[in-house]
Amino acid sequence: MVNTNPLIAQPPQEVPLKDAPLVRVIAQVRFPPILSIEKKEFVGSFQEAIRETYPILHLEQTQGLVLGSPDIVQTAPQLTWRFLDTTNSWRVSLAPNFVAIETTAYSSRSDFIERFKNVLIALDKNFNPKVIERFGLRYIDRIDGQELEDISLLVKPEIAGIVATEFREYISQTINESWFVIPDRGEQIIARWGLMSSDATFDPDAIEPINKPSWILDIDMFSESNIRDFSVETLMSEAQNFAERIYTFFRWAVQDEFLRRFGGEV
């Protein structure tokens, strides 16, 4: 019998979606604070390492976001360097205690992981973090309009929940959250899904409010420990494994009609 538990099943073959409703993908590595990252004279060489791809620089005072938490956890305000591409669809963030890459124009797993690798190499060469505390990878899908009306055809009943019932027209917002631990590995997944009302969000840094109701599937996988060695190779392997596990969960959550509706060949 084929194991269909998305936490331990073999990852399915990818079905590319021409019109994927994937609105944001984020990878983040957190490490003990490196105070020189706040000083522009130390950041120049990091910028040069990635400037060909991300030529636009902004300096912001932000509250850091911790990927992989049962709540949306924000840290104390700090200076964060933002490096953007010319389309404003890719962004690298560098702060004293984390580096992240995110996109609203995800094209493939291999492209995202290769870009993430280049950022980690630049971090290693210029700041040599030595150790890390946490690594997280997050995929966020969003549907609205007719697809929202057809939610019961697109996702499994366990995921559609009350949104697929006769109560749908009376629901303003409902968000479900489940926290999973991967057996024998210590890695964790926090999955959030549900109906968002117009102009609402539970995470303004990652999910922009829009002027109509929408349905969100937000899958956040992470590993954390007190301290472990920083290794580009290890993080690349984890990123690949995390992406495969998140995709396995996604495929468990959606029906074949979801894949067809967004341009996949099933």
C-alpha positions as CSV (number, residue, x, y, z in Angstrom):
1,M,0.0,0.0,0.0
2,V,1.3,3.5,-0.9
3,N,1.9,5.7,2.1
4,T,-0.1,8.9,1.7
5,N,0.9,10.5,5.0
6,P,2.5,13.8,3.7
7,L,4.9,14.0,6.6
8,I,6.7,10.7,5.7
9,A,5.5,9.7,2.2
10,Q,7.9,9.8,-0.7
11,P,7.7,13.2,-2.5
12,P,5.5,12.9,-5.6
13,Q,6.7,13.9,-9.1
14,E,6.3,17.6,-9.5
15,V,3.5,18.9,-11.7
16,P,4.5,22.3,-13.0
17,L,1.6,24.9,-12.8
18,K,1.6,27.5,-15.6
19,D,-0.6,29.8,-13.5
20,A,0.5,28.7,-10.0
21,P,-1.3,30.7,-7.2
22,L,2.0,30.8,-5.3
23,V,2.3,34.4,-4.0
24,R,5.5,34.2,-2.0
25,V,8.4,31.9,-1.1
26,I,10.8,32.7,1.7
27,A,14.0,31.0,3.0
28,Q,15.6,32.3,6.1
29,V,18.7,31.5,8.1
30,R,19.1,32.9,11.7
31,F,22.4,33.1,13.5
32,P,23.8,34.8,16.7
33,P,24.1,38.5,16.1
34,I,27.0,39.8,14.0
35,L,27.1,43.5,14.9
36,S,29.3,44.5,11.9
37,I,26.3,43.8,9.6
38,E,24.8,47.1,10.9
39,K,27.8,49.1,9.6
40,K,27.8,50.0,5.9
41,E,31.6,49.8,5.6
42,F,31.3,46.0,6.3
43,V,28.3,45.4,4.0
44,G,29.9,46.7,0.8
45,S,31.6,43.5,-0.2
46,F,28.5,41.5,0.4
47,Q,26.6,43.9,-1.8
48,E,29.2,43.5,-4.6
49,A,28.9,39.7,-4.4
50,I,25.1,39.9,-5.2
51,R,24.8,43.3,-6.9
52,E,24.6,42.0,-10.5
53,T,21.4,40.1,-9.6
54,Y,20.1,42.5,-6.9
55,P,21.3,46.0,-7.8
56,I,18.8,48.0,-5.8
57,L,19.6,48.7,-2.1
58,H,17.4,50.0,0.7
59,L,18.2,50.3,4.3
60,E,15.2,49.9,6.7
61,Q,14.6,49.8,10.4
62,T,12.5,46.7,10.7
63,Q,11.2,44.2,13.2
64,G,12.6,40.8,12.3
65,L,10.3,37.9,11.5
66,V,11.0,34.4,12.9
67,L,10.1,31.7,10.4
68,G,8.9,28.5,12.1
69,S,6.9,29.6,15.1
70,P,3.4,28.8,16.2
71,D,2.8,32.5,16.3
72,I,4.0,35.3,14.0
73,V,6.9,36.3,16.2
74,Q,8.6,39.7,15.6
75,T,11.9,40.7,17.2
76,A,13.1,44.1,18.4
77,P,13.6,46.7,15.7
78,Q,17.0,46.5,13.9
79,L,18.6,47.8,10.8
80,T,18.0,45.5,7.8
81,W,19.7,45.8,4.3
82,R,17.2,45.1,1.5
83,F,18.7,44.1,-1.9
84,L,16.1,43.9,-4.7
85,D,16.2,43.0,-8.4
86,T,15.0,45.4,-11.1
87,T,11.5,43.8,-11.3
88,N,11.0,44.2,-7.5
89,S,10.0,40.5,-7.4
90,W,13.1,39.1,-5.7
91,R,14.5,40.4,-2.4
92,V,17.5,39.5,-0.2
93,S,17.4,40.8,3.4
94,L,20.5,41.0,5.6
95,A,20.3,41.8,9.3
96,P,22.6,41.3,12.2
97,N,21.0,38.0,13.1
98,F,19.5,36.7,9.8
99,V,19.7,36.5,6.1
100,A,16.7,35.8,3.9
101,I,15.7,35.5,0.3
102,E,12.1,35.8,-0.9
103,T,10.2,36.1,-4.2
104,T,6.8,36.8,-5.6
105,A,7.9,35.3,-9.0
106,Y,8.8,31.8,-8.2
107,S,9.6,29.8,-11.3
108,S,11.1,26.5,-10.1
109,R,12.6,24.8,-7.0
110,S,16.0,24.5,-8.7
111,D,16.1,28.3,-9.5
112,F,15.1,29.3,-6.0
113,I,17.6,27.0,-4.3
114,E,20.4,28.1,-6.6
115,R,19.7,31.8,-5.7
116,F,19.6,30.9,-2.0
117,K,23.0,29.1,-2.4
118,N,24.6,32.3,-3.9
119,V,23.3,34.4,-1.0
120,L,24.7,31.9,1.5
121,I,28.1,31.8,-0.2
122,A,28.2,35.7,-0.1
123,L,27.3,35.6,3.6
124,D,29.9,33.0,4.4
125,K,32.7,34.8,2.5
126,N,32.0,38.2,4.0
127,F,30.7,37.5,7.5
128,N,31.6,33.9,8.3
129,P,28.7,33.3,10.7
130,K,30.2,30.0,12.0
131,V,27.0,28.8,13.6
132,I,23.3,29.1,13.0
133,E,20.2,28.7,15.3
134,R,17.4,28.2,12.8
135,F,16.6,27.5,9.2
136,G,13.1,27.9,7.7
137,L,11.4,27.6,4.3
138,R,7.9,28.9,3.6
139,Y,5.5,28.6,0.7
140,I,2.3,30.7,0.5
141,D,-0.5,30.0,-2.0
142,R,-3.6,32.2,-2.4
143,I,-6.8,31.8,-4.4
144,D,-9.7,34.1,-4.9
145,G,-12.6,34.8,-7.2
146,Q,-14.1,31.8,-9.0
147,E,-11.5,29.5,-7.5
148,L,-12.6,30.5,-4.0
149,E,-16.2,29.7,-4.9
150,D,-15.0,26.3,-6.1
151,I,-12.9,25.6,-3.0
152,S,-14.6,22.2,-2.4
153,L,-13.5,21.0,-5.9
154,L,-9.9,22.2,-5.5
155,V,-8.8,21.1,-2.0
156,K,-9.4,18.1,0.2
157,P,-12.4,18.1,2.6
158,E,-10.1,18.1,5.6
159,I,-8.6,21.3,4.3
160,A,-11.7,23.0,2.9
161,G,-13.5,22.6,6.2
162,I,-16.3,24.9,7.0
163,V,-15.5,27.1,4.0
164,A,-17.0,24.4,1.7
165,T,-20.3,24.2,3.6
166,E,-23.6,26.0,3.5
167,F,-22.2,28.4,6.1
168,R,-19.7,29.9,3.5
169,E,-21.7,33.1,2.8
170,Y,-21.8,33.9,6.6
171,I,-18.1,33.5,7.2
172,S,-16.0,36.6,7.2
173,Q,-12.7,34.9,8.2
174,T,-11.5,31.6,9.4
175,I,-7.9,30.5,9.8
176,N,-6.8,27.0,10.8
177,E,-3.4,26.1,12.1
178,S,-1.7,22.8,12.6
179,W,1.8,22.2,14.0
180,F,3.5,18.9,13.0
181,V,6.8,17.3,14.0
182,I,8.5,15.1,11.4
183,P,9.0,11.7,13.0
184,D,12.6,10.9,14.0
185,R,14.0,14.1,12.5
186,G,13.0,16.9,14.8
187,E,12.0,19.1,11.9
188,Q,8.6,20.8,12.1
189,I,5.9,22.2,9.9
190,I,3.4,24.8,10.8
191,A,0.6,24.9,8.2
192,R,-2.1,27.6,8.2
193,W,-5.0,27.7,5.8
194,G,-8.4,29.3,5.6
195,L,-10.5,32.2,4.4
196,M,-9.2,35.8,4.7
197,S,-11.7,38.7,4.5
198,S,-11.1,41.7,2.3
199,D,-8.2,43.9,3.3
200,A,-7.1,41.5,6.0
201,T,-3.9,39.6,6.8
202,F,-2.4,37.6,9.6
203,D,1.1,38.4,8.5
204,P,1.6,41.8,6.7
205,D,5.2,41.1,5.9
206,A,4.5,38.1,3.8
207,I,0.8,38.2,2.9
208,E,-0.4,41.5,1.5
209,P,-4.0,42.5,2.1
210,I,-6.1,42.5,-1.1
211,N,-9.5,44.1,-1.6
212,K,-11.5,40.9,-1.9
213,P,-11.9,37.7,0.1
214,S,-9.2,35.0,-0.6
215,W,-8.2,31.6,0.6
216,I,-4.6,31.0,1.9
217,L,-2.5,27.9,2.2
218,D,0.7,28.8,4.1
219,I,3.2,26.0,4.8
220,D,6.2,26.8,6.9
221,M,8.9,24.2,7.6
222,F,11.8,24.7,9.9
223,S,14.6,23.2,12.0
224,E,16.1,24.8,15.1
225,S,18.5,24.0,17.8
226,N,20.6,25.9,20.3
227,I,23.6,26.1,18.0
228,R,24.9,24.2,15.0
229,D,27.6,24.7,12.5
230,F,27.0,26.9,9.5
231,S,27.5,25.0,6.3
232,V,26.4,26.0,2.8
233,E,26.3,22.4,1.7
234,T,24.2,21.3,4.7
235,L,21.7,24.1,4.2
236,M,21.4,23.3,0.5
237,S,20.6,19.7,1.3
238,E,18.0,20.9,3.9
239,A,16.5,23.4,1.5
240,Q,16.0,20.6,-1.1
241,N,14.5,18.3,1.5
242,F,12.3,21.0,3.0
243,A,11.0,22.0,-0.5
244,E,10.2,18.4,-1.3
245,R,8.4,17.9,2.0
246,I,6.4,21.1,1.7
247,Y,5.4,20.1,-1.9
248,T,4.3,16.6,-0.6
249,F,2.1,18.4,2.0
250,F,0.7,20.7,-0.7
251,R,-0.1,17.8,-3.0
252,W,-1.8,16.0,-0.2
253,A,-3.9,19.1,0.5
254,V,-5.1,19.7,-3.0
255,Q,-7.3,17.8,-5.5
256,D,-6.2,17.0,-9.1
257,E,-8.7,19.7,-10.2
258,F,-6.5,22.2,-8.4
259,L,-3.6,21.2,-10.6
260,R,-5.7,21.3,-13.7
261,R,-7.3,24.6,-12.9
262,F,-3.9,26.3,-12.6
263,G,-2.3,24.9,-15.7
264,G,-0.9,21.5,-14.6
265,E,-1.1,18.4,-16.7
266,V,-2.4,15.5,-14.5
